[in-house]
């Protein structure tokens, strides 16, 4: 039976791919626009790019991908969601359930113990703080999290009955939990939120799900999905230079600290792309990108080993997306995408024109990574591993950047020195490619 994970953004798809790879499952990542891959793999991760689209569109995208895959044969499906539960969690889950039929059950356990994400009494607790009080979740500029109770987050976009199962039922063991899940489903629940504090708890939940005869959907940031798919067993680069291009589009405070830390270690200045210019007329955008690419290429031919390209207005606050969107009669996500697309375009041109000088790329921010994937006309992303949890070490397959090694990371992940660690890792990994 084929296995699929649908993720709401590209870095999320890569991150769950890392977890699957660690479970011994070969994994590739594609986009919802071309949700197929002809090569050999155990799990296909599909980026639906649905976190910040309208909820009805998110549901439709997920439903269409699942129905398309089912038309080719039966499959197992997982819904990979944001580790802070931002976005269209309820709508995506509802879309997947509609595609799988009335007997399907969503098992929602968004715990990630390695990242201090726990589900306690039906609430997501992040590093000891209810998720609705977490600064990144609560202040997300597009989809802030207003509730900590997971059932309440789901219910904003999910009209079917939702049940909650506490930790005592999990600790009672696989068989007892499976009976409880079946009982809740038979009473009409379409989604069940389950407490989990440890990896062992997630393993019990995954095993219980595999014993049910009805279709089950793990809804989580990746650990539960990886354990669930592992229960069904295992089915089955080009040479580049050693320099690294760092492309950072995320504007979270953490990302800004990470960029500053890297620049301090490198004793270097970044190449800045003016976000306002990327929103201007085509000729202004084009000249801004060309100037940045020219400077990147000049540094690549010099002694610089790491080139940093960013839209961060370092030392100043990022541009106000909501104000610009209001002036244009647009949504903030549309403005953010224009900026991400411009950064991705500059990144692609730099890599494409470096004549092999630049062999690796670090990309922070799901939108930039997704735009780069599309612009490069890549066919898939091969998962090679990770640096820290919720990063992914990957290789692009097909397209203009075939064989490019990358590390991808979401803007809310890691500590102040994480970017330094990722770049060092990538530099070390690129050295053997010269042999």
PyMOL commands that set and color helices and strands:
alter all, ss='L'
color gray80, all
select helices_A, chain A and resi 10-22+32-34+55-70+89-100+113-115+131-133+135-138+150-155+167-171+174-186+199-211+223-230+253-266+275-278+282-300+321-328+332-353+366-375+418-434
alter helices_A, ss='H'
color red, helices_A
select strands_A, chain A and resi 2-7+27-31+43-47+75-80+105-108+117-120+123-126+129-130+162-165+191-194+216-220+243-248+271-272+306-310+358-364+380-385+391-397+405-409
alter strands_A, ss='S'
color yellow, strands_A
deselect
rebuild
show_as cartoon
